[in-house]
């Protein structure tokens, strides 16, 4: 029996007529409805002609009613929405309303509304573009901007524009960029409905003391303690169940531990809801209970779910978003501040059934600084799966897809590189037959490659079991050794083990059906049959990286003691660039070049080779942290990452000298090294230049004459310019082939560099061609003659003002300051003992003014030297005399 009373209480019913009218006239619409209005449950029923509504496209060809597909971003939301709609109709799931999520399908012949995850919808679109028999699609919770949802919307809009103009499309959300979605959908009408009348009080509850901002995956324990205290406060101040939002499973477990006494001392029950929770636990939370409840949840509870009895929301204000380090090939989640849109969604959970309250663990000032919407996943996620979906669809660059945000060029380039390496696309980016098979497996392309190729090596069952381990990261308590995790999953009875077994069954079935494809129903892009397509592609079943012994995808009949090696091989096939070679206790170098570390208590420490399945990069660190890995040997590494193997001559400057060797590498990992007796001269020359750039020109032999010549040339380059060369380090290194040849060509290491006469080599840079080199001694003489007849060396250390250091008595009688290249010298006038007595660039002025003070100070100290009253007219001398002129 249809529960009309419950349906009539849903506020969205007032907007249904306008929505049906918009779809009939235009075919698309954007529905904006606040939480609790019934958009997820009533609207699909109305579109399908159930619950007393006429529906859209009712009674299509031959009077056969059409179906409505509802796409939800999460499995828990899909299952809950289907069960809620079935309850409203007085039925069980699988009758008029059913659902399909990965590993579970509850649909009957009478099903009119099917709720699916966006991932399932994408798979269905790739197999059947026309969505035969489907009259309308509702994309729910568009505001969350999940990548699968954005992709599905783009594909559906393409289908409407080319194949199915009659297909109705609704973008539905509680908080979204309605204008952006309306424009994307070709000017779709925006249908809005008012929310519930239940008010929600906002209580600002920032921490009493400063807590450290979230960093990477780390949340300050003081913040979690504060959240737990706010939950206790909410229980004391308000009635009803409490729904608390936290960023991840780890934080939920910590807060649950701090609230454990509630269950022991009172009738309050503490429950945990997240994507990894068993379906039974999720269903129990959504069914309500007799005891007062505290429900600790991740963002899965933001949308589409009504948790019965909730009157209070405690919001930590934190969320998790994906981040990708493309340079290191590592992805991870990072903790961020939730957006204002997410905060509204979370607060709305408190007012779905009655007036409520939200306790926000931040201040009003912080709230104003929050981003308005979540970061679109397409901007920050790893895009290999998206790139494969686009290629199968026939748009490898995704330039023709209707997307609110274009994919970043760097992320797409990295994705195409991976797809090319595993043979999913050809050199032009077109999907290959192998790429179609990988897309149909329903896992990340890397894992699809591991499943298909691994089955040929270790058997289909074992390949499916390992890939299932990789498709959802196991609980941390399982450890980081994949072999041990595998055993735990096989004998486990927890939620993860149950999901793992379900995924193994699905993958095994997908493997059995993943034979060669004819390309039918794979999207607009025809399957490429040109060079590089199909099984002949790189890393394909018969390509460079293939690993095959002829064993088919049959049952798991391998010996038990071979399981560890099988697991390592499958992981290596999925992530060949993450094969890692040990360099020390717990320290590894990945084939990609990234350094990786094992945890302190890991049983894998000391193993020579690892295939790293799960790794992340701690915030602020330059190395990876291994979360899950399998033991492999060098033979497996060579075979799984064969396309990354190189061998050749390497001549480089290392540890202060030239090293020449022949090296076999697997990416950045050295496999074998042999000394190279007769290295290529060009490589030697480049390595020597590398050494000079790294350690400086001091590797050459610089005697006094060489230093002086370089200083004189620097002075002329600055003062005269023209063809006089720049002799700075950078300039000399850039022209090394001009002034260091042929000596550089004959050198074979540091010792030979040290014998190169830098001064003699520098003369090659002089401007000989124009004859200007002959004027070197005229323009910048090494020495000049002073009035006493002495030839005094000029110091060119400062190219702006060369220095002449000379005894004062030798300059008597000279009124004009000496010059070089038109630049007056800075004259350091020395005492008879050779110490500076005065510095001047104007001798005439010094004789007239400064000399008399110097004479008064020094003539008593040096009585044997002349100190005439009129130095400008005195005879210069290098010798002592009587105190003449005193």
C-alpha angles and dihedrals in degrees: 000000000000112000096227093168091061092044092050091055093060109102094210090072088082090062097045097088092052091047093050091047092050091050093048093051103034106012096226136068142169113225117201112189127157121237116289097025095110100247092138095049111025100039096058090048090051093048090051093051093248130130094036099308126122094228132205121294091358115184098014120182111357092359093289109150115237128229135243122219118204116198118207125185095228138042094229091054093047094052093044094048092050093049092048092052091047089051091051088054092047091244141111123254110273096045117079090341125041140160141220124200130159107296096005132073124176106175132132137195091263095050112132099168120044121185114205137169116255089248091058090048091053091052090049092050092051091053097040116018094183094055088220112218094015114117102180139013124205116201102201127201094014091165091074089070096212112179095237091052093050090048093048091050091051092050093047092051089050090051091050091050097048114019113010114033086161093062110109118220128194124186105201130186143141095228119016146133092271094178093051093050092045092053092045090054093053100268097318117187116256113228115196131188132190119250130238119298092235110115121221118210115217115221115189109215110170119173113276090231133036113275125197114260116253110271120196106313093338121106118187108255087222088063092053090048088052092050090052090051091050089052089054090048092051091050090053097045102038141040128233133041122320123228112197122194118213130169101242152357093269093054091047090054092049094049091044088055091053090051096044092107090064091072092047098046103034144020091267118121122207114210132181124217124185140127092275096050115113115264090242091058091047091050092048091054092050092047095059127225146230096248126069109265140209108200114197109199144168122224089291086089094054096086144028094006129101111197104202118236097019112142099152132052123195109196120196088194092229132118139172125242130178121252128186129206098205093182091061098028092238129135129192144157121257130198115243138169111273116247124250089250091056090047089055091049092050093047090051091064088072095058103044097102105015142347111307147162139241121211108205115200093216139060131266089248091055090047091059090056096053118111112260096233137014117272108267107251091227089068098054109022132094104263106201094109091044091049091052091048089051093047093050088048089056100253107095094176093043088226093130096050122105100240129159088220126026116232113257112262094228094052091048092049090052090048093050090050090057093045092050091050093053093044096248094125133023128235091281092052094253117143117257128212087259090053091055090052091049092050092052094055089075099227134094110297091246091056090044089055090049091050097049098041095034092055090061090055108035104015131268097269095053093044090051092049093052094044089050088055089053097045092067119027109242120240113281091241088067088071133228100281108098093204091057091043089052091054091047092052092049094054098029125115099191128107094268093053091050092051090045093055090048091051091048089056091048094048092046090053091046090051091052089052097041097092123136110311127221090210094246114154095004099126135269094307112089114226109262115243096176127105113317095022127127123351093351093064122112113283088008124137090281099021132105095285097042120134112194137150097170098260110142131222093272131131124311098274099145119118114272093238089060094062097093093053091047091053092050092050094052091048090049091052090053096045110019092160089058095061103124133203121207119248098171142334104329093343119117140173115218121219086246089062096251118132114234133194133201122219118266095253098041117135088213095069111122096023108136097220132026134182103215113215101174126023137152137185116244112232110273094010126117095208135067127251115221114229101168130008142159130221115250135166130233092261092059090045092053093049099042094047098033094135089060094055116110134172128191150111117303120192115176144149106255133165093353101312145060115279120195119187145141109244133191110203139185097206105299094346118097113225103175132005128193128176114256112224100186108028123187108275092224091055090047092051092049091048092051090051087049089055092049091049092048101043102022138241089296086092086079125074109266114182123178094272091052092051091048093048091051091050092049091050092048089053093050093045090055098039106033102018115178112104095346103118130244105242100185116130094257093048094047092049091049090054097038092123089061103048104023098050133133091016092057091052091055096046120102102180149337095309093057092047089054090058095055109108101228093194094054090045092051091060087072088070095057114114095256097152095069095037091247091122090071089065094059094104091043096050098035108014117191089223135016130202116245126202092270090061094250119135105226124195116243115225110222096178089118105051091198096059121011115211130230112196109193138150112267095235091058091063098054112130096024111116100174124065114244116250137202119201087349094304116120112235121239100240117212104199109207132207119239086267091057096253121133110266098170141353122214142159091193114057095180091056091045093052090050099044118005101040097071093060091049090048092051092051100044110031093076090049094048105031095161092064124079118257104177121188091230107042093171089066099034127104115257117235144179092202139074121256140178116283092277117172094021 
